[in-house]
Amino acid sequence: MAVLTRRTETRTETAPAARPRPLPRLNPVERITAFVARDPLEAPHQLRTDTLVALGAAVFAVLVGLFSDDTRVPDALGWALLAGSTVPLVWRRRRPVLVLLIAVCLLLPYHALDNAHSAPLATTFVALYTVAVTGRPLRTVLIGTGVVAVIVTVMISIDADRGIELLRISGWIMAILFIGVDVRIWRRYVASIVDRAERAERTREEEAARRVAEERLRIARDLHDLLAHSITLIGVQTSVASHVLTVDPGRLDRAAVAKALDGIAETCRDARAELRTTLEVLRADGGGDQPGEGPGHGGPLPELSGLPELVRSAEASGAKVSLSVAEGPRVPAAVGAAAYRIVQEALTNSVRHGGPGVAVRVEVESVRDADGAAALTVTVTDDGRAPEPSTPPGFGIIGMRERARSVGGTVTAGRRDGGGFAVTALLPLAPQEESRS
């Protein structure tokens, strides 16, 4: 068995790693389109590519200079000027205008010496195209017009017939310029499409991240409300049972102990049920569009009909709670859930900080807000001792405010003048967009 295990581990360690999936191959048309759309200032191997372009222009110049016209074969000075005009093409992407000016300054004396006039065409066209494809159209037109005017003027001063002939074929120079301008416009268009696609992708990722953050915050609020409420009630009920057992063991009040233990068991059952619902939400794959709907929610949201159960739990902990729920218009599920959680947290705070036998009053009614719209008011007041200012603040009041803000409402909480603590929430009944703050 040990040998088999060792062999299996060896095979696992020496197993070849999965190869990355190869990228799809582009057809010739797609390759040409990608090459044209690529920004020349961001293309890879720029120096090597421009060196090859300069070498190609030099080879073209040599062949045309040797075989185009036997009477105008360049002399030593002509060859030097011709070679010097092609060398700057190596840096044509970095300084296109400067490269063109150097080429023109070297080719003017070349043409003035009446050398082969067709030899430097490749160098001139490459320099003009580079200026057109890397600069603004206005600059391209001005530079192209100036170059044509200078060359034609020089040629007319040397040979009027050849100058007029060059003027007739200057349309090729302008064509090269317009091709460069069109390619530049196409590249900017493609770049704008890519930029929009990237922005859209970033927006989708940010929206997904925002939704994840909101869902985490909602789950954190649910867990805080559930655990804080349940643990507080269990702690109070345990204290009651401990007090009954230790104060007068000779006169043990079995009914009081049983009631406290029953309250603890009921609180645990409720907490377990709500925790199971929250875990089902976390494990679900999908989600509905509305709160409490769709496969993304493991069960119905808490609502106002569950307030009597909260009251019974608080009373089992020794508090005296009175509940008043006025009849009114239909309460949306999200608003009912927010009201339920606010009452739950307020009762938890009253039981925790109000002291034994605290009297709590819970009032829920429908009113009209300052704008005349229907709203739900939730008021929870107690007569117990409020937390001292030096007490470290928790997340209860923050959670209540977030609950209210999630449905477009507000919460005010603070000490009462006559003693005790008060929590008041105003929740609009009309559906509103959740706050993004």
C-alpha positions in Angstrom: 0.0 0.0 0.0 2.9 2.4 0.8 4.5 1.6 -2.5 1.3 2.3 -4.4 0.9 5.6 -2.5 4.4 6.7 -3.3 4.0 5.9 -7.0 0.8 7.9 -7.1 2.4 10.9 -5.5 5.3 10.7 -7.9 3.0 10.6 -10.9 1.1 13.6 -9.5 4.3 15.6 -9.0 5.6 14.8 -12.5 2.3 15.4 -14.3 2.7 18.1 -17.0 1.1 21.5 -16.3 -1.9 22.5 -18.3 -0.8 24.5 -21.4 -2.4 27.9 -21.9 -5.0 28.1 -24.6 -3.4 29.6 -27.7 -4.8 32.8 -29.0 -6.9 32.7 -32.2 -5.0 33.4 -35.4 -5.9 36.4 -37.4 -6.5 36.2 -41.2 -4.5 38.5 -43.5 -7.3 41.1 -43.7 -7.5 41.3 -39.9 -3.7 41.5 -39.6 -3.6 44.5 -42.1 -6.5 46.2 -40.3 -4.7 45.8 -36.9 -1.5 47.0 -38.3 -3.1 50.1 -39.8 -5.1 50.8 -36.6 -2.0 50.5 -34.3 -0.6 53.8 -33.0 2.9 54.2 -34.5 4.2 55.7 -31.3 3.1 52.6 -29.3 4.1 49.9 -31.8 6.8 47.4 -30.6 10.3 47.4 -32.1 10.1 50.9 -33.4 13.8 51.5 -33.9 14.3 48.1 -35.7 11.3 48.7 -37.9 12.4 52.3 -38.9 15.9 51.0 -39.5 14.5 48.5 -42.0 12.4 51.3 -43.6 15.4 53.5 -44.0 17.4 50.6 -45.5 14.6 49.9 -47.9 14.5 53.5 -49.0 18.3 53.5 -49.5 18.1 50.4 -51.6 15.4 51.9 -53.8 17.4 55.1 -54.2 20.5 53.2 -55.3 18.6 51.0 -57.8 16.8 54.0 -59.3 19.9 56.2 -59.3 21.9 53.5 -61.2 19.3 52.3 -63.7 16.7 55.0 -64.3 18.7 57.5 -66.3 22.3 56.8 -67.5 22.9 60.5 -68.1 22.0 61.5 -64.5 23.8 58.9 -62.4 24.9 60.7 -59.2 28.5 61.5 -58.5 30.2 61.1 -55.2 28.6 64.2 -53.8 25.2 63.1 -55.1 25.5 59.7 -53.5 26.5 61.3 -50.2 23.5 63.6 -50.3 21.2 60.8 -51.2 22.5 58.5 -48.5 22.4 61.3 -45.9 18.7 61.9 -46.7 17.7 58.3 -45.9 19.6 58.0 -42.6 17.3 60.3 -40.6 14.4 58.0 -41.4 15.6 55.8 -38.5 14.2 58.5 -36.1 11.1 59.4 -38.1 8.6 58.5 -35.3 10.3 60.7 -32.7 11.0 63.8 -34.7 8.9 63.6 -38.0 9.1 67.3 -38.9 12.8 67.5 -38.2 13.5 64.4 -40.3 11.5 65.9 -43.2 13.4 69.2 -43.0 16.7 67.4 -42.9 15.7 65.4 -45.9 14.5 68.5 -47.9 17.7 70.4 -47.0 19.8 67.5 -48.4 17.7 66.8 -51.4 17.6 70.4 -52.6 21.3 70.5 -53.6 21.0 66.9 -54.8 18.3 68.0 -57.3 20.2 71.2 -58.0 23.2 69.1 -59.2 20.8 67.5 -61.8 21.2 64.0 -60.4 18.6 61.3 -60.9 15.4 63.0 -59.7 13.4 59.9 -59.1 15.9 58.2 -56.8 14.8 60.0 -53.5 11.1 59.5 -54.1 10.8 56.7 -51.5 12.6 58.8 -48.9 10.4 61.9 -49.6 7.2 59.8 -49.5 8.1 58.1 -46.2 9.0 61.4 -44.5 5.8 63.1 -45.7 3.6 60.1 -44.7 5.2 60.1 -41.2 4.4 63.8 -40.8 0.9 63.3 -41.9 0.1 60.3 -39.8 1.6 61.7 -36.6 0.5 65.4 -36.7 -2.7 67.5 -37.1 -4.2 67.8 -40.5 -3.6 71.6 -40.6 0.1 71.1 -39.9 0.2 68.4 -42.5 -1.4 70.6 -45.2 0.9 73.5 -44.5 4.1 71.4 -44.5 3.1 69.5 -47.6 2.3 72.7 -49.5 5.6 74.2 -48.4 7.6 71.2 -49.5 5.9 71.0 -52.9 6.4 74.8 -53.4 10.1 74.6 -52.6 10.8 71.6 -54.7 8.9 72.9 -57.7 10.6 76.3 -57.4 14.1 74.6 -57.4 13.3 72.4 -60.3 11.9 75.3 -62.4 15.1 77.2 -61.7 17.1 74.2 -63.0 14.9 73.0 -65.8 11.6 74.7 -66.6 10.2 71.7 -68.4 11.1 69.3 -65.7 9.8 71.7 -63.1 6.4 71.8 -64.9 6.4 68.0 -65.1 7.1 67.8 -61.4 4.2 70.2 -60.7 1.9 67.9 -62.7 2.9 64.8 -60.6 2.8 66.7 -57.3 -0.6 65.2 -56.9 1.1 62.0 -55.7 2.7 64.0 -52.9 -0.7 65.3 -51.9 -2.1 61.8 -52.2 0.5 60.6 -49.7 -0.4 63.3 -47.3 -4.1 62.6 -47.5 -3.5 58.9 -47.0 -1.5 59.7 -43.8 -4.3 62.0 -42.6 -7.0 59.3 -43.3 -4.9 56.7 -41.5 -4.5 59.0 -38.5 -8.2 59.7 -38.4 -8.9 56.0 -38.6 -6.5 55.2 -35.7 -8.1 57.9 -33.5 -11.5 56.4 -34.3 -10.4 52.9 -33.3 -8.7 54.3 -30.2 -12.0 56.0 -29.2 -13.9 52.8 -29.7 -11.4 50.9 -27.6 -11.5 53.6 -24.9 -15.3 53.5 -24.7 -15.2 49.7 -24.4 -12.6 49.9 -21.6 -14.7 52.5 -19.8 -17.8 50.4 -20.2 -15.9 47.4 -18.8 -14.6 49.4 -15.9 -18.1 50.7 -15.2 -19.5 47.1 -15.1 -16.7 46.1 -12.8 -17.3 49.1 -10.5 -21.1 48.4 -10.5 -20.5 44.7 -9.6 -18.1 45.8 -6.8 -20.6 48.3 -5.6 -23.4 45.7 -5.5 -21.1 43.3 -3.7 -20.3 45.9 -1.1 -23.9 46.8 -0.6 -24.8 43.1 -0.2 -22.1 42.7 2.3 -23.3 45.7 4.2 -26.9 44.4 4.2 -25.8 41.0 5.4 -23.6 42.6 8.1 -26.6 44.6 9.3 -28.8 41.5 9.4 -26.2 39.6 11.4 -25.7 42.5 13.7 -29.4 42.9 14.4 -29.9 39.1 14.8 -26.9 38.4 17.0 -27.2 41.5 19.1 -30.9 41.0 19.8 -30.6 37.3 20.5 -27.5 37.4 22.6 -28.8 40.4 24.6 -32.1 38.6 25.3 -30.3 35.3 26.2 -28.0 37.2 28.5 -30.8 38.9 30.3 -32.9 35.7 30.6 -29.8 33.8 31.9 -29.3 36.5 34.5 -32.9 36.2 35.6 -32.5 32.4 36.0 -29.2 32.8 37.8 -30.8 35.4 40.2 -33.7 33.1 41.0 -31.4 30.2 41.7 -28.9 32.0 43.9 -31.0 34.5 45.9 -33.0 32.1 47.9 -32.3 28.5 47.1 -34.6 27.3 49.9 -37.6 28.9 48.2 -36.8 28.0 44.6 -39.3 29.5 42.1 -39.3 26.7 39.6 -41.9 28.5 37.4 -39.7 31.6 37.0 -36.7 29.4 36.2 -38.7 27.4 33.7 -40.0 30.6 32.1 -36.5 32.0 31.7 -35.2 28.8 30.2 -38.2 28.6 27.8 -37.5 32.2 26.8 -33.8 31.3 26.1 -34.9 28.2 24.0 -37.4 30.3 22.0 -34.8 33.0 21.4 -32.3 30.4 20.2 -34.9 28.9 17.8 -35.8 32.3 16.3 -32.1 33.2 15.9 -31.4 29.8 14.3 -34.2 30.3 11.8 -33.1 33.8 10.8 -29.5 32.7 10.6 -30.5 29.8 8.3 -32.3 32.3 6.1 -29.2 34.5 5.9 -27.0 31.6 5.0 -29.4 30.5 2.3 -29.1 34.0 0.8 -25.3 33.7 0.9 -25.4 30.3 -0.8 -27.9 31.2 -3.5 -26.7 31.7 -7.1 -29.2 34.2 -8.4 -31.1 37.2 -7.1 -34.4 38.9 -7.6 -35.0 42.5 -8.6 -36.9 43.4 -5.5 -36.1 42.7 -1.9 -37.4 39.4 -0.7 -38.1 38.1 -4.2 -36.3 35.8 -6.6 -33.9 32.9 -6.0 -31.4 35.1 -4.4 -33.3 35.3 -1.2 -33.8 32.2 1.0 -37.0 33.3 2.6 -39.4 36.2 3.1 -38.1 39.5 4.7 -39.2 40.3 8.2 -42.2 42.6 8.3 -44.5 44.4 10.7 -46.5 41.3 11.5 -43.5 40.0 13.3 -43.4 42.9 15.8 -45.5 41.0 18.5 -42.9 38.2 18.5 -40.2 40.8 19.2 -42.3 42.3 22.0 -42.8 38.8 23.6 -39.0 38.2 23.4 -38.3 41.5 25.1 -41.0 40.9 27.8 -39.4 37.5 28.5 -36.3 39.4 29.4 -38.1 41.4 32.1 -39.0 44.5 30.0 -42.6 45.9 30.0 -43.4 46.6 26.4 -46.5 48.2 24.9 -47.1 47.9 21.1 -49.3 50.1 19.0 -49.6 49.5 15.3 -52.1 51.8 13.5 -53.9 50.7 10.4 -52.8 52.4 7.2 -51.9 51.8 3.6 -50.0 48.8 2.4 -46.4 48.8 3.5 -43.8 47.8 0.9 -41.7 44.8 1.8 -38.4 46.8 2.0 -40.0 49.4 4.3 -41.6 46.7 6.5 -38.2 45.0 6.8 -36.5 48.3 7.7 -39.1 49.1 10.3 -38.8 45.6 11.8 -35.1 45.8 12.1 -35.2 49.3 13.6 -37.7 48.2 16.3 -35.6 45.1 16.9 -32.4 47.1 17.5 -34.2 49.7 19.6 -35.7 47.0 21.9 -32.3 45.4 22.2 -30.8 48.7 23.3 -33.6 49.3 25.8 -33.3 45.9 27.3 -29.4 46.2 27.4 -29.1 49.7 28.8 -32.5 50.5 30.3 -32.1 48.4 33.4 -34.4 45.8 35.0 -38.1 46.4 34.6 -37.7 49.0 31.9 -40.9 50.2 30.3 -40.8 50.5 26.5 -43.4 51.9 24.2 -43.5 51.0 20.4 -45.7 53.0 18.1 -46.1 52.5 14.4 -48.4 54.6 12.3 -48.8 56.1 8.8 -48.5 59.9 8.4 -47.8 62.5 5.7 -44.3 63.9 5.5 -43.4 67.6 4.8 -44.0 67.0 1.1 -47.4 65.5 1.6 -46.3 62.0 0.7 -47.3 58.9 2.6 -44.7 57.7 5.2 -44.4 55.3 8.1 -43.3 56.5 11.5 -41.7 54.2 14.0 -41.2 55.5 17.5 -39.6 53.4 20.3 -39.2 55.2 23.7 -38.2 53.8 27.1 -38.0 55.2 30.7 -34.7 53.5 31.6 -31.3 55.0 32.0 -29.7 55.9 28.7 -26.1 55.1 27.9 -23.6 57.5 29.5 -21.8 59.8 27.0 -18.5 58.1 27.9 -19.8 54.7 26.8 -18.1 53.6 23.6 -20.6 53.9 20.7 -21.6 50.7 19.0 -23.1 49.9 15.6 -26.7 49.8 16.6 -27.7 53.4 15.8 -25.5 53.4 12.7 -27.3 50.3 11.6 -30.7 51.8 12.2 -29.8 54.9 10.1 -28.4 52.7 7.3 -31.7 50.7 7.4 -33.7 53.9 7.1 -31.5 55.4 4.4 -31.7 52.2 2.3 -35.4 53.0 1.7 -35.0 56.8 1.6 -35.9 57.5 5.2 -34.3 59.0 8.3 -33.7 58.1 11.9 -33.2 60.3 15.0 -32.0 58.8 18.3 -31.1 60.4 21.6 -31.7 60.9 25.3 -35.1 62.1 26.4 -35.5 65.2 28.6 -37.5 63.3 31.2 -35.2 60.4 31.3 -34.8 57.4 29.0 -34.1 57.1 25.4 -36.1 57.6 22.2 -35.7 56.4 18.6 -37.9 57.9 15.8 -37.8 56.7 12.2 -39.6 58.3 9.2 -39.8 55.8 6.3 -41.5 56.9 3.0 -43.9 54.4 1.6 -43.3 55.3 -2.0 -40.5 53.3 -3.6 -37.3 55.3 -3.8 -33.8 54.6 -5.1 -31.4 53.4 -2.5 -28.9 55.9 -1.3 -25.5 55.5 -2.8 -23.7 57.3 -0.1 
